[in-house]
């Protein structure tokens, strides 16, 4: 009986469902569902100054690419039926800003999705939440494709954000 249980556990551990794919950069990651896609965010070359905020996570429920736009948060293209998650971090000083703690869970109350125009430069529905975690300051954005099932897509994006891990700044 113990051998069968051990064998079953090893089979389960070897299945794709047990393998976790995390995406992100700068010590900020989320766990992505198997069918989701992400864009790598490479660190800037030495000596190159990067603006503030800095993009840490770009992921979507369908293929996602960069499109030429003037806005950092909405600079991505993905299928009309998909939802995207973008997380940015402010690394410069913001002495007058007060940052709420990261919510235990991202819900329709802590990250509300609104009809367009909800987010600057984004033509579809979307929502955002600003928060602090491990002494770092972030904004998480949910961008819905124009044909995405609103509640289902928003709930999937929030579930991805619930898996957010933030490392302490070095």
C-alpha distance (Angstrom), angle and dihedral (degrees) to the residues before:
residue distance angle dihedral
X1 . . .
X2 3.82 . .
X3 3.81 90.3 .
X4 3.82 91.3 53.0
X5 3.81 91.7 48.5
X6 3.81 91.5 48.1
X7 3.81 90.9 48.3
X8 3.80 91.7 49.8
X9 3.81 90.9 49.4
X10 3.80 91.6 51.1
X11 3.81 91.3 49.4
X12 3.80 91.1 50.4
X13 3.79 92.0 48.3
X14 3.78 90.1 52.7
X15 3.80 95.5 51.7
X16 3.79 120.9 101.6
X17 3.82 89.8 -117.0
X18 3.80 88.9 65.0
X19 3.81 93.2 49.7
X20 3.77 113.2 90.4
X21 3.79 121.7 -148.1
X22 3.78 113.8 -160.4
X23 3.78 124.4 -171.3
X24 3.77 132.5 -167.5
X25 3.78 144.3 76.6
X26 3.79 142.5 -116.8
X27 3.81 93.4 38.5
X28 3.83 92.1 -54.7
X29 3.82 116.7 113.2
X30 3.80 143.3 157.6
X31 3.78 131.1 -158.8
X32 3.79 110.6 -113.4
X33 3.80 125.9 -148.7
X34 3.79 112.5 -116.6
X35 3.82 94.2 -101.1
X36 3.81 96.3 48.1
X37 3.80 125.6 103.4
X38 3.80 131.4 -148.5
X39 3.76 139.2 -168.3
X40 3.78 119.3 -128.5
X41 3.79 113.6 -119.2
X42 3.81 106.0 -153.1
X43 3.79 119.7 -159.0
X44 3.80 114.5 -104.2
X45 3.80 117.4 -95.6
X46 3.82 114.9 -95.9
X47 3.79 112.0 -78.8
X48 3.81 94.6 17.1
X49 3.80 115.2 121.9
X50 3.78 115.3 -140.2
X51 3.79 123.3 -156.5
X52 3.75 127.8 -111.9
X53 2.98 126.9 -77.8
X54 3.79 101.1 40.6
X55 3.78 121.3 -149.6
X56 3.81 111.3 -119.2
X57 3.83 104.4 168.0
X58 3.81 133.5 25.5
X59 3.81 115.5 172.4
X60 3.80 137.8 148.0
X61 3.78 141.7 -175.9
X62 3.82 87.9 -117.1
X63 3.80 136.7 30.3
X64 3.80 110.7 -52.3
X65 3.80 132.1 -163.2
X66 3.78 138.1 174.1
X67 3.79 115.5 -99.9
X68 3.78 124.4 -166.4
X69 3.79 107.1 -99.3
X70 3.76 134.7 135.9
X71 3.82 95.2 -120.8
X72 3.79 122.4 80.9
X73 3.79 97.7 -152.5
X74 3.81 97.4 46.9
X75 3.82 97.5 37.0
X76 3.81 93.7 111.4
X77 3.79 137.4 92.2
X78 3.80 123.3 -149.8
X79 3.83 136.1 152.7
X80 3.81 118.6 -62.4
X81 3.81 89.7 -120.0
X82 3.82 94.6 51.5
X83 3.79 136.2 86.1
X84 3.80 126.8 -139.1
X85 3.79 133.9 -155.1
X86 3.80 121.7 -152.9
X87 3.80 122.5 -178.0
X88 3.79 121.5 -169.9
X89 3.80 130.6 -175.7
X90 3.78 129.3 -149.7
X91 3.79 107.6 -139.0
X92 3.80 98.4 171.1
X93 3.77 123.2 81.7
X94 3.80 117.9 -78.3
X95 3.81 101.3 179.8
X96 3.80 97.6 166.9
X97 3.81 96.3 44.9
X98 3.80 122.7 95.7
X99 3.78 115.3 -151.4
X100 3.80 122.4 -157.1
X101 3.79 118.0 -137.5
X102 3.76 116.7 -95.9
X103 3.80 109.9 -88.9
X104 3.80 116.5 -109.6
X105 3.80 86.8 -124.5
X106 3.77 132.4 10.0
X107 3.80 106.6 -121.5
X108 3.79 137.3 161.9
X109 3.81 86.0 -86.7
X110 3.81 98.4 48.3
X111 3.82 94.8 39.1
X112 3.78 109.5 23.9
X113 3.82 119.1 -167.5
X114 3.79 113.2 -143.3
X115 3.80 133.3 -170.7
X116 3.81 117.9 -98.8
X117 2.93 132.8 -39.9
X118 3.79 87.9 42.9
X119 3.80 101.1 127.5
X120 3.79 128.2 34.7
X121 3.83 112.0 -97.8
X122 3.84 92.2 5.9
X123 3.81 118.0 113.0
X124 3.80 96.2 -164.7
X125 3.78 137.0 63.5
X126 3.77 117.2 -69.9
X127 3.74 148.8 143.8
X128 3.77 143.1 -153.4
X129 3.77 143.8 -158.7
X130 3.80 129.3 -160.9
X131 3.79 118.9 -152.1
X132 3.79 147.2 148.3
X133 3.80 125.4 -118.3
X134 3.82 127.1 175.2
X135 3.80 90.0 -8.0
X136 3.81 91.5 -55.3
X137 3.83 126.4 116.0
X138 3.81 123.0 -132.5
X139 3.76 147.1 167.9
X140 3.80 121.4 -153.1
X141 3.80 118.1 -157.8
X142 3.80 129.3 -164.0
X143 3.82 114.0 -160.0
X144 3.80 118.1 -170.1
X145 3.78 122.1 -155.0
X146 3.80 112.7 -122.9
X147 3.82 92.9 -106.3
X148 3.82 97.3 37.0
X149 3.81 115.2 124.6
X150 3.80 95.7 -107.1
X151 3.79 104.9 -142.5
X152 3.82 96.5 34.9
X153 3.81 93.1 47.3
X154 3.80 93.2 46.3
X155 3.81 91.8 48.8
X156 3.83 90.9 50.5
X157 3.80 91.2 50.5
X158 3.80 91.9 48.3
X159 3.82 90.0 50.3
X160 3.81 89.1 54.7
X161 3.81 89.8 50.1
X162 3.82 90.0 50.1
X163 3.82 86.7 66.1
X164 3.82 91.3 57.5
X165 3.79 115.0 138.1
X166 3.78 121.5 -167.2
X167 3.80 122.4 -169.3
X168 3.78 120.8 -150.0
X169 3.78 112.8 -97.8
X170 3.78 112.2 -98.5
